[in-house]
Amino acid sequence: MKHQLRYYDCMEDSHCKGIIELSDVNTVVASMPTPGAPKKVDEKAFFDLHTKRLSYNFCASDGQAAQEWIEKIQSCLQ
């Protein structure tokens, strides 16, 4: 079974900007805001996903949502 995480520029987009194969993911961890991140967002809303080739920086709606994303992605990796 193939598990993927598809990401979009905004919620209105119908075509994804990219696909991350979860089989390539090494770790998913809470992180700090990166340069260019939204300013008025909870500092705990950020998380990083590290693959064999790239690292992705994500911003959830808040810290609790970020933790849920981390937990759900980690459960797919086991």
PyMOL Python script that loads the backbone (N, CA, C, O; Angstrom):
from pymol import cmd

cmd.read_pdbstr("""\
ATOM      1  N   MET A   1       0.832  -1.178   0.000  1.00  0.00           N
ATOM      2  CA  MET A   1       0.000   0.000   0.000  1.00  0.00           C
ATOM      3  C   MET A   1       0.884   1.252   0.000  1.00  0.00           C
ATOM      4  O   MET A   1       1.882   1.312   0.717  1.00  0.00           O
ATOM      5  N   LYS A   2       0.521   2.217  -0.784  1.00  0.00           N
ATOM      6  CA  LYS A   2       1.297   3.436  -0.938  1.00  0.00           C
ATOM      7  C   LYS A   2       0.655   4.550  -0.118  1.00  0.00           C
ATOM      8  O   LYS A   2      -0.505   4.896  -0.346  1.00  0.00           O
ATOM      9  N   HIS A   3       1.401   5.116   0.838  1.00  0.00           N
ATOM     10  CA  HIS A   3       0.906   6.238   1.633  1.00  0.00           C
ATOM     11  C   HIS A   3       1.625   7.491   1.189  1.00  0.00           C
ATOM     12  O   HIS A   3       2.850   7.517   1.070  1.00  0.00           O
ATOM     13  N   GLN A   4       0.843   8.531   0.945  1.00  0.00           N
ATOM     14  CA  GLN A   4       1.407   9.786   0.480  1.00  0.00           C
ATOM     15  C   GLN A   4       0.823  10.949   1.268  1.00  0.00           C
ATOM     16  O   GLN A   4      -0.296  10.881   1.775  1.00  0.00           O
ATOM     17  N   LEU A   5       1.595  12.003   1.358  1.00  0.00           N
ATOM     18  CA  LEU A   5       1.135  13.268   1.909  1.00  0.00           C
ATOM     19  C   LEU A   5       1.202  14.257   0.755  1.00  0.00           C
ATOM     20  O   LEU A   5       2.276  14.524   0.217  1.00  0.00           O
ATOM     21  N   ARG A   6       0.061  14.793   0.384  1.00  0.00           N
ATOM     22  CA  ARG A   6       0.003  15.769  -0.706  1.00  0.00           C
ATOM     23  C   ARG A   6      -0.145  17.152  -0.102  1.00  0.00           C
ATOM     24  O   ARG A   6      -0.897  17.345   0.853  1.00  0.00           O
ATOM     25  N   TYR A   7       0.574  18.110  -0.661  1.00  0.00           N
ATOM     26  CA  TYR A   7       0.492  19.465  -0.118  1.00  0.00           C
ATOM     27  C   TYR A   7       0.120  20.464  -1.206  1.00  0.00           C
ATOM     28  O   TYR A   7       0.396  20.270  -2.390  1.00  0.00           O
ATOM     29  N   TYR A   8      -0.520  21.543  -0.756  1.00  0.00           N
ATOM     30  CA  TYR A   8      -1.096  22.546  -1.639  1.00  0.00           C
ATOM     31  C   TYR A   8      -0.653  23.936  -1.193  1.00  0.00           C
ATOM     32  O   TYR A   8      -0.294  24.132  -0.032  1.00  0.00           O
ATOM     33  N   ASP A   9      -0.678  24.901  -2.112  1.00  0.00           N
ATOM     34  CA  ASP A   9      -0.369  26.287  -1.765  1.00  0.00           C
ATOM     35  C   ASP A   9      -1.440  26.870  -0.859  1.00  0.00           C
ATOM     36  O   ASP A   9      -1.126  27.593   0.087  1.00  0.00           O
ATOM     37  N   CYS A  10      -2.710  26.563  -1.139  1.00  0.00           N
ATOM     38  CA  CYS A  10      -3.801  27.061  -0.300  1.00  0.00           C
ATOM     39  C   CYS A  10      -4.970  26.087  -0.358  1.00  0.00           C
ATOM     40  O   CYS A  10      -5.008  25.195  -1.206  1.00  0.00           O
ATOM     41  N   MET A  11      -5.915  26.264   0.544  1.00  0.00           N
ATOM     42  CA  MET A  11      -7.037  25.331   0.663  1.00  0.00           C
ATOM     43  C   MET A  11      -7.906  25.290  -0.594  1.00  0.00           C
ATOM     44  O   MET A  11      -8.563  24.282  -0.853  1.00  0.00           O
ATOM     45  N   GLU A  12      -7.920  26.373  -1.380  1.00  0.00           N
ATOM     46  CA  GLU A  12      -8.762  26.439  -2.565  1.00  0.00           C
ATOM     47  C   GLU A  12      -8.170  25.702  -3.768  1.00  0.00           C
ATOM     48  O   GLU A  12      -8.877  25.448  -4.744  1.00  0.00           O
ATOM     49  N   ASP A  13      -6.890  25.358  -3.708  1.00  0.00           N
ATOM     50  CA  ASP A  13      -6.242  24.697  -4.841  1.00  0.00           C
ATOM     51  C   ASP A  13      -6.814  23.307  -5.073  1.00  0.00           C
ATOM     52  O   ASP A  13      -7.049  22.550  -4.132  1.00  0.00           O
ATOM     53  N   SER A  14      -7.037  22.983  -6.355  1.00  0.00           N
ATOM     54  CA  SER A  14      -7.527  21.646  -6.684  1.00  0.00           C
ATOM     55  C   SER A  14      -6.383  20.724  -7.117  1.00  0.00           C
ATOM     56  O   SER A  14      -6.536  19.503  -7.129  1.00  0.00           O
ATOM     57  N   HIS A  15      -5.244  21.311  -7.470  1.00  0.00           N
ATOM     58  CA  HIS A  15      -4.080  20.520  -7.872  1.00  0.00           C
ATOM     59  C   HIS A  15      -2.982  20.662  -6.825  1.00  0.00           C
ATOM     60  O   HIS A  15      -2.648  21.771  -6.407  1.00  0.00           O
ATOM     61  N   CYS A  16      -2.432  19.537  -6.410  1.00  0.00           N
ATOM     62  CA  CYS A  16      -1.415  19.582  -5.362  1.00  0.00           C
ATOM     63  C   CYS A  16      -0.108  20.152  -5.894  1.00  0.00           C
ATOM     64  O   CYS A  16       0.240  20.001  -7.065  1.00  0.00           O
ATOM     65  N   LYS A  17       0.596  20.809  -4.989  1.00  0.00           N
ATOM     66  CA  LYS A  17       1.895  21.398  -5.323  1.00  0.00           C
ATOM     67  C   LYS A  17       2.979  20.320  -5.336  1.00  0.00           C
ATOM     68  O   LYS A  17       3.955  20.414  -6.080  1.00  0.00           O
ATOM     69  N   GLY A  18       2.793  19.300  -4.507  1.00  0.00           N
ATOM     70  CA  GLY A  18       3.771  18.226  -4.437  1.00  0.00           C
ATOM     71  C   GLY A  18       3.265  17.049  -3.636  1.00  0.00           C
ATOM     72  O   GLY A  18       2.228  17.118  -2.977  1.00  0.00           O
ATOM     73  N   ILE A  19       4.015  15.969  -3.707  1.00  0.00           N
ATOM     74  CA  ILE A  19       3.677  14.723  -3.010  1.00  0.00           C
ATOM     75  C   ILE A  19       4.897  14.250  -2.241  1.00  0.00           C
ATOM     76  O   ILE A  19       6.012  14.251  -2.764  1.00  0.00           O
ATOM     77  N   ILE A  20       4.681  13.847  -0.997  1.00  0.00           N
ATOM     78  CA  ILE A  20       5.740  13.255  -0.188  1.00  0.00           C
ATOM     79  C   ILE A  20       5.362  11.796   0.046  1.00  0.00           C
ATOM     80  O   ILE A  20       4.308  11.503   0.611  1.00  0.00           O
ATOM     81  N   GLU A  21       6.213  10.900  -0.383  1.00  0.00           N
ATOM     82  CA  GLU A  21       5.989   9.470  -0.142  1.00  0.00           C
ATOM     83  C   GLU A  21       6.337   9.185   1.316  1.00  0.00           C
ATOM     84  O   GLU A  21       7.472   9.406   1.737  1.00  0.00           O
ATOM     85  N   LEU A  22       5.379   8.701   2.077  1.00  0.00           N
ATOM     86  CA  LEU A  22       5.639   8.453   3.501  1.00  0.00           C
ATOM     87  C   LEU A  22       6.676   7.352   3.703  1.00  0.00           C
ATOM     88  O   LEU A  22       7.302   7.282   4.761  1.00  0.00           O
ATOM     89  N   SER A  23       6.864   6.499   2.710  1.00  0.00           N
ATOM     90  CA  SER A  23       7.909   5.463   2.823  1.00  0.00           C
ATOM     91  C   SER A  23       9.310   6.083   2.809  1.00  0.00           C
ATOM     92  O   SER A  23      10.278   5.442   3.217  1.00  0.00           O
ATOM     93  N   ASP A  24       9.415   7.335   2.339  1.00  0.00           N
ATOM     94  CA  ASP A  24      10.708   8.035   2.312  1.00  0.00           C
ATOM     95  C   ASP A  24      10.971   8.850   3.574  1.00  0.00           C
ATOM     96  O   ASP A  24      12.067   9.386   3.741  1.00  0.00           O
ATOM     97  N   VAL A  25       9.984   8.951   4.466  1.00  0.00           N
ATOM     98  CA  VAL A  25      10.115   9.815   5.642  1.00  0.00           C
ATOM     99  C   VAL A  25      10.981   9.154   6.711  1.00  0.00           C
ATOM    100  O   VAL A  25      10.755   8.004   7.088  1.00  0.00           O
ATOM    101  N   ASN A  26      11.970   9.895   7.189  1.00  0.00           N
ATOM    102  CA  ASN A  26      12.806   9.428   8.293  1.00  0.00           C
ATOM    103  C   ASN A  26      12.227   9.865   9.632  1.00  0.00           C
ATOM    104  O   ASN A  26      12.080   9.054  10.547  1.00  0.00           O
ATOM    105  N   THR A  27      11.893  11.170   9.744  1.00  0.00           N
ATOM    106  CA  THR A  27      11.359  11.694  11.001  1.00  0.00           C
ATOM    107  C   THR A  27      10.361  12.810  10.731  1.00  0.00           C
ATOM    108  O   THR A  27      10.391  13.461   9.686  1.00  0.00           O
ATOM    109  N   VAL A  28       9.477  13.012  11.700  1.00  0.00           N
ATOM    110  CA  VAL A  28       8.582  14.163  11.710  1.00  0.00           C
ATOM    111  C   VAL A  28       8.635  14.708  13.136  1.00  0.00           C
ATOM    112  O   VAL A  28       8.350  13.988  14.093  1.00  0.00           O
ATOM    113  N   VAL A  29       9.005  15.996  13.271  1.00  0.00           N
ATOM    114  CA  VAL A  29       9.263  16.561  14.592  1.00  0.00           C
ATOM    115  C   VAL A  29       8.734  17.987  14.698  1.00  0.00           C
ATOM    116  O   VAL A  29       8.613  18.690  13.694  1.00  0.00           O
ATOM    117  N   ALA A  30       8.421  18.405  15.916  1.00  0.00           N
ATOM    118  CA  ALA A  30       8.061  19.793  16.176  1.00  0.00           C
ATOM    119  C   ALA A  30       9.271  20.660  15.883  1.00  0.00           C
ATOM    120  O   ALA A  30      10.409  20.228  16.066  1.00  0.00           O
ATOM    121  N   SER A  31       9.026  21.886  15.428  1.00  0.00           N
ATOM    122  CA  SER A  31      10.138  22.763  15.081  1.00  0.00           C
ATOM    123  C   SER A  31       9.808  24.211  15.417  1.00  0.00           C
ATOM    124  O   SER A  31       8.716  24.525  15.891  1.00  0.00           O
ATOM    125  N   MET A  32      10.755  25.064  15.167  1.00  0.00           N
ATOM    126  CA  MET A  32      10.578  26.498  15.359  1.00  0.00           C
ATOM    127  C   MET A  32      10.243  27.131  14.012  1.00  0.00           C
ATOM    128  O   MET A  32      10.532  26.538  12.972  1.00  0.00           O
ATOM    129  N   PRO A  33       9.640  28.319  14.004  1.00  0.00           N
ATOM    130  CA  PRO A  33       9.340  28.995  12.734  1.00  0.00           C
ATOM    131  C   PRO A  33      10.615  29.230  11.922  1.00  0.00           C
ATOM    132  O   PRO A  33      11.675  29.523  12.477  1.00  0.00           O
ATOM    133  N   THR A  34      10.497  29.100  10.633  1.00  0.00           N
ATOM    134  CA  THR A  34      11.617  29.339   9.727  1.00  0.00           C
ATOM    135  C   THR A  34      11.479  30.735   9.117  1.00  0.00           C
ATOM    136  O   THR A  34      10.396  31.318   9.174  1.00  0.00           O
ATOM    137  N   PRO A  35      12.535  31.278   8.542  1.00  0.00           N
ATOM    138  CA  PRO A  35      12.425  32.594   7.896  1.00  0.00           C
ATOM    139  C   PRO A  35      11.317  32.581   6.842  1.00  0.00           C
ATOM    140  O   PRO A  35      11.228  31.651   6.040  1.00  0.00           O
ATOM    141  N   GLY A  36      10.487  33.598   6.846  1.00  0.00           N
ATOM    142  CA  GLY A  36       9.383  33.682   5.903  1.00  0.00           C
ATOM    143  C   GLY A  36       8.099  33.048   6.406  1.00  0.00           C
ATOM    144  O   GLY A  36       7.082  33.075   5.713  1.00  0.00           O
ATOM    145  N   ALA A  37       8.133  32.476   7.608  1.00  0.00           N
ATOM    146  CA  ALA A  37       6.930  31.850   8.176  1.00  0.00           C
ATOM    147  C   ALA A  37       5.924  32.930   8.578  1.00  0.00           C
ATOM    148  O   ALA A  37       6.314  34.064   8.855  1.00  0.00           O
ATOM    149  N   PRO A  38       4.638  32.589   8.612  1.00  0.00           N
ATOM    150  CA  PRO A  38       3.635  33.572   9.055  1.00  0.00           C
ATOM    151  C   PRO A  38       3.987  34.116  10.441  1.00  0.00           C
ATOM    152  O   PRO A  38       4.425  33.367  11.315  1.00  0.00           O
ATOM    153  N   LYS A  39       3.795  35.409  10.634  1.00  0.00           N
ATOM    154  CA  LYS A  39       4.227  36.069  11.869  1.00  0.00           C
ATOM    155  C   LYS A  39       3.301  35.833  13.061  1.00  0.00           C
ATOM    156  O   LYS A  39       3.774  35.631  14.180  1.00  0.00           O
ATOM    157  N   LYS A  40       2.001  35.857  12.836  1.00  0.00           N
ATOM    158  CA  LYS A  40       1.059  35.814  13.958  1.00  0.00           C
ATOM    159  C   LYS A  40       0.514  34.414  14.197  1.00  0.00           C
ATOM    160  O   LYS A  40      -0.677  34.233  14.451  1.00  0.00           O
ATOM    161  N   VAL A  41       1.390  33.435  14.114  1.00  0.00           N
ATOM    162  CA  VAL A  41       1.006  32.038  14.312  1.00  0.00           C
ATOM    163  C   VAL A  41       1.677  31.522  15.572  1.00  0.00           C
ATOM    164  O   VAL A  41       2.815  31.884  15.870  1.00  0.00           O
ATOM    165  N   ASP A  42       0.971  30.675  16.310  1.00  0.00           N
ATOM    166  CA  ASP A  42       1.507  30.035  17.509  1.00  0.00           C
ATOM    167  C   ASP A  42       2.866  29.412  17.186  1.00  0.00           C
ATOM    168  O   ASP A  42       2.994  28.665  16.215  1.00  0.00           O
ATOM    169  N   GLU A  43       3.859  29.713  17.984  1.00  0.00           N
ATOM    170  CA  GLU A  43       5.215  29.177  17.775  1.00  0.00           C
ATOM    171  C   GLU A  43       5.230  27.650  17.749  1.00  0.00           C
ATOM    172  O   GLU A  43       6.101  27.047  17.122  1.00  0.00           O
ATOM    173  N   LYS A  44       4.271  27.025  18.429  1.00  0.00           N
ATOM    174  CA  LYS A  44       4.211  25.559  18.497  1.00  0.00           C
ATOM    175  C   LYS A  44       3.450  24.949  17.323  1.00  0.00           C
ATOM    176  O   LYS A  44       3.245  23.736  17.284  1.00  0.00           O
ATOM    177  N   ALA A  45       3.028  25.779  16.364  1.00  0.00           N
ATOM    178  CA  ALA A  45       2.258  25.291  15.221  1.00  0.00           C
ATOM    179  C   ALA A  45       3.139  24.726  14.112  1.00  0.00           C
ATOM    180  O   ALA A  45       2.631  24.209  13.118  1.00  0.00           O
ATOM    181  N   PHE A  46       4.451  24.822  14.277  1.00  0.00           N
ATOM    182  CA  PHE A  46       5.373  24.414  13.210  1.00  0.00           C
ATOM    183  C   PHE A  46       5.913  23.004  13.436  1.00  0.00           C
ATOM    184  O   PHE A  46       6.179  22.588  14.564  1.00  0.00           O
ATOM    185  N   PHE A  47       6.065  22.284  12.319  1.00  0.00           N
ATOM    186  CA  PHE A  47       6.708  20.967  12.399  1.00  0.00           C
ATOM    187  C   PHE A  47       7.458  20.691  11.105  1.00  0.00           C
ATOM    188  O   PHE A  47       7.121  21.226  10.048  1.00  0.00           O
ATOM    189  N   ASP A  48       8.472  19.855  11.203  1.00  0.00           N
ATOM    190  CA  ASP A  48       9.312  19.496  10.064  1.00  0.00           C
ATOM    191  C   ASP A  48       9.171  18.019   9.761  1.00  0.00           C
ATOM    192  O   ASP A  48       9.029  17.186  10.656  1.00  0.00           O
ATOM    193  N   LEU A  49       9.214  17.723   8.489  1.00  0.00           N
ATOM    194  CA  LEU A  49       9.170  16.348   8.022  1.00  0.00           C
ATOM    195  C   LEU A  49      10.454  16.130   7.229  1.00  0.00           C
ATOM    196  O   LEU A  49      10.704  16.824   6.243  1.00  0.00           O
ATOM    197  N   HIS A  50      11.262  15.172   7.654  1.00  0.00           N
ATOM    198  CA  HIS A  50      12.557  14.903   7.020  1.00  0.00           C
ATOM    199  C   HIS A  50      12.480  13.595   6.241  1.00  0.00           C
ATOM    200  O   HIS A  50      12.123  12.550   6.784  1.00  0.00           O
ATOM    201  N   THR A  51      12.823  13.676   4.957  1.00  0.00           N
ATOM    202  CA  THR A  51      12.878  12.472   4.121  1.00  0.00           C
ATOM    203  C   THR A  51      14.343  12.135   3.863  1.00  0.00           C
ATOM    204  O   THR A  51      15.249  12.791   4.377  1.00  0.00           O
ATOM    205  N   LYS A  52      14.549  11.118   3.071  1.00  0.00           N
ATOM    206  CA  LYS A  52      15.912  10.714   2.728  1.00  0.00           C
ATOM    207  C   LYS A  52      16.628  11.802   1.918  1.00  0.00           C
ATOM    208  O   LYS A  52      17.853  11.912   1.970  1.00  0.00           O
ATOM    209  N   ARG A  53      15.851  12.616   1.162  1.00  0.00           N
ATOM    210  CA  ARG A  53      16.464  13.622   0.291  1.00  0.00           C
ATOM    211  C   ARG A  53      16.211  15.067   0.718  1.00  0.00           C
ATOM    212  O   ARG A  53      17.073  15.927   0.535  1.00  0.00           O
ATOM    213  N   LEU A  54      15.037  15.338   1.284  1.00  0.00           N
ATOM    214  CA  LEU A  54      14.646  16.726   1.575  1.00  0.00           C
ATOM    215  C   LEU A  54      14.057  16.868   2.970  1.00  0.00           C
ATOM    216  O   LEU A  54      13.683  15.888   3.614  1.00  0.00           O
ATOM    217  N   SER A  55      13.984  18.123   3.418  1.00  0.00           N
ATOM    218  CA  SER A  55      13.260  18.459   4.648  1.00  0.00           C
ATOM    219  C   SER A  55      12.152  19.435   4.278  1.00  0.00           C
ATOM    220  O   SER A  55      12.358  20.357   3.487  1.00  0.00           O
ATOM    221  N   TYR A  56      10.984  19.224   4.852  1.00  0.00           N
ATOM    222  CA  TYR A  56       9.826  20.070   4.593  1.00  0.00           C
ATOM    223  C   TYR A  56       9.425  20.760   5.887  1.00  0.00           C
ATOM    224  O   TYR A  56       9.419  20.141   6.951  1.00  0.00           O
ATOM    225  N   ASN A  57       9.090  22.039   5.796  1.00  0.00           N
ATOM    226  CA  ASN A  57       8.632  22.813   6.949  1.00  0.00           C
ATOM    227  C   ASN A  57       7.142  23.072   6.788  1.00  0.00           C
ATOM    228  O   ASN A  57       6.699  23.594   5.764  1.00  0.00           O
ATOM    229  N   PHE A  58       6.370  22.701   7.810  1.00  0.00           N
ATOM    230  CA  PHE A  58       4.920  22.884   7.763  1.00  0.00           C
ATOM    231  C   PHE A  58       4.465  23.775   8.911  1.00  0.00           C
ATOM    232  O   PHE A  58       5.122  23.872   9.947  1.00  0.00           O
ATOM    233  N   CYS A  59       3.331  24.417   8.699  1.00  0.00           N
ATOM    234  CA  CYS A  59       2.704  25.254   9.714  1.00  0.00           C
ATOM    235  C   CYS A  59       1.248  24.832   9.837  1.00  0.00           C
ATOM    236  O   CYS A  59       0.482  24.949   8.881  1.00  0.00           O
ATOM    237  N   ALA A  60       0.868  24.348  10.996  1.00  0.00           N
ATOM    238  CA  ALA A  60      -0.516  23.980  11.264  1.00  0.00           C
ATOM    239  C   ALA A  60      -1.258  25.205  11.787  1.00  0.00           C
ATOM    240  O   ALA A  60      -0.664  26.269  11.962  1.00  0.00           O
ATOM    241  N   SER A  61      -2.550  25.056  12.032  1.00  0.00           N
ATOM    242  CA  SER A  61      -3.342  26.194  12.502  1.00  0.00           C
ATOM    243  C   SER A  61      -2.962  26.614  13.919  1.00  0.00           C
ATOM    244  O   SER A  61      -3.103  27.782  14.282  1.00  0.00           O
ATOM    245  N   ASP A  62      -2.479  25.659  14.721  1.00  0.00           N
ATOM    246  CA  ASP A  62      -2.036  25.964  16.090  1.00  0.00           C
ATOM    247  C   ASP A  62      -1.191  24.798  16.603  1.00  0.00           C
ATOM    248  O   ASP A  62      -0.994  23.805  15.903  1.00  0.00           O
ATOM    249  N   GLY A  63      -0.697  24.932  17.828  1.00  0.00           N
ATOM    250  CA  GLY A  63       0.170  23.907  18.399  1.00  0.00           C
ATOM    251  C   GLY A  63      -0.492  22.553  18.534  1.00  0.00           C
ATOM    252  O   GLY A  63       0.138  21.525  18.287  1.00  0.00           O
ATOM    253  N   GLN A  64      -1.756  22.541  18.923  1.00  0.00           N
ATOM    254  CA  GLN A  64      -2.470  21.269  19.083  1.00  0.00           C
ATOM    255  C   GLN A  64      -2.636  20.566  17.733  1.00  0.00           C
ATOM    256  O   GLN A  64      -2.465  19.351  17.634  1.00  0.00           O
ATOM    257  N   ALA A  65      -2.968  21.330  16.705  1.00  0.00           N
ATOM    258  CA  ALA A  65      -3.115  20.744  15.369  1.00  0.00           C
ATOM    259  C   ALA A  65      -1.773  20.195  14.875  1.00  0.00           C
ATOM    260  O   ALA A  65      -1.727  19.133  14.255  1.00  0.00           O
ATOM    261  N   ALA A  66      -0.691  20.915  15.147  1.00  0.00           N
ATOM    262  CA  ALA A  66       0.639  20.438  14.741  1.00  0.00           C
ATOM    263  C   ALA A  66       0.953  19.108  15.414  1.00  0.00           C
ATOM    264  O   ALA A  66       1.473  18.196  14.773  1.00  0.00           O
ATOM    265  N   GLN A  67       0.640  18.994  16.699  1.00  0.00           N
ATOM    266  CA  GLN A  67       0.895  17.748  17.420  1.00  0.00           C
ATOM    267  C   GLN A  67       0.066  16.605  16.839  1.00  0.00           C
ATOM    268  O   GLN A  67       0.548  15.475  16.744  1.00  0.00           O
ATOM    269  N   GLU A  68      -1.177  16.891  16.449  1.00  0.00           N
ATOM    270  CA  GLU A  68      -2.017  15.862  15.828  1.00  0.00           C
ATOM    271  C   GLU A  68      -1.435  15.415  14.492  1.00  0.00           C
ATOM    272  O   GLU A  68      -1.420  14.222  14.187  1.00  0.00           O
ATOM    273  N   TRP A  69      -0.954  16.372  13.689  1.00  0.00           N
ATOM    274  CA  TRP A  69      -0.309  16.026  12.421  1.00  0.00           C
ATOM    275  C   TRP A  69       0.895  15.124  12.670  1.00  0.00           C
ATOM    276  O   TRP A  69       1.054  14.097  12.010  1.00  0.00           O
ATOM    277  N   ILE A  70       1.735  15.505  13.616  1.00  0.00           N
ATOM    278  CA  ILE A  70       2.940  14.727  13.929  1.00  0.00           C
ATOM    279  C   ILE A  70       2.559  13.306  14.324  1.00  0.00           C
ATOM    280  O   ILE A  70       3.140  12.344  13.822  1.00  0.00           O
ATOM    281  N   GLU A  71       1.590  13.172  15.215  1.00  0.00           N
ATOM    282  CA  GLU A  71       1.180  11.846  15.693  1.00  0.00           C
ATOM    283  C   GLU A  71       0.585  10.997  14.565  1.00  0.00           C
ATOM    284  O   GLU A  71       0.875   9.805  14.462  1.00  0.00           O
ATOM    285  N   LYS A  72      -0.237  11.607  13.733  1.00  0.00           N
ATOM    286  CA  LYS A  72      -0.875  10.845  12.647  1.00  0.00           C
ATOM    287  C   LYS A  72       0.151  10.401  11.606  1.00  0.00           C
ATOM    288  O   LYS A  72       0.088   9.278  11.106  1.00  0.00           O
ATOM    289  N   ILE A  73       1.089  11.283  11.283  1.00  0.00           N
ATOM    290  CA  ILE A  73       2.128  10.911  10.313  1.00  0.00           C
ATOM    291  C   ILE A  73       3.019   9.815  10.909  1.00  0.00           C
ATOM    292  O   ILE A  73       3.357   8.851  10.223  1.00  0.00           O
ATOM    293  N   GLN A  74       3.399   9.962  12.185  1.00  0.00           N
ATOM    294  CA  GLN A  74       4.231   8.937  12.822  1.00  0.00           C
ATOM    295  C   GLN A  74       3.516   7.585  12.834  1.00  0.00           C
ATOM    296  O   GLN A  74       4.164   6.552  12.662  1.00  0.00           O
ATOM    297  N   SER A  75       2.204   7.568  13.031  1.00  0.00           N
ATOM    298  CA  SER A  75       1.480   6.300  13.062  1.00  0.00           C
ATOM    299  C   SER A  75       1.503   5.624  11.692  1.00  0.00           C
ATOM    300  O   SER A  75       1.430   4.397  11.614  1.00  0.00           O
ATOM    301  N   CYS A  76       1.604   6.399  10.616  1.00  0.00           N
ATOM    302  CA  CYS A  76       1.704   5.827   9.271  1.00  0.00           C
ATOM    303  C   CYS A  76       3.091   5.268   8.987  1.00  0.00           C
ATOM    304  O   CYS A  76       3.265   4.446   8.088  1.00  0.00           O
ATOM    305  N   LEU A  77       4.079   5.722   9.760  1.00  0.00           N
ATOM    306  CA  LEU A  77       5.455   5.289   9.522  1.00  0.00           C
ATOM    307  C   LEU A  77       5.781   3.972  10.206  1.00  0.00           C
ATOM    308  O   LEU A  77       6.790   3.342   9.889  1.00  0.00           O
ATOM    309  N   GLN A  78       4.942   3.552  11.138  1.00  0.00           N
ATOM    310  CA  GLN A  78       5.253   2.336  11.908  1.00  0.00           C
ATOM    311  C   GLN A  78       4.821   1.079  11.189  1.00  0.00           C
ATOM    312  O   GLN A  78       5.012  -0.023  11.703  1.00  0.00           O
TER     313      GLN A  78
END
""", "prot")
cmd.dss("prot")
cmd.show_as("cartoon", "prot")
cmd.util.cbc("prot")
cmd.orient("prot")
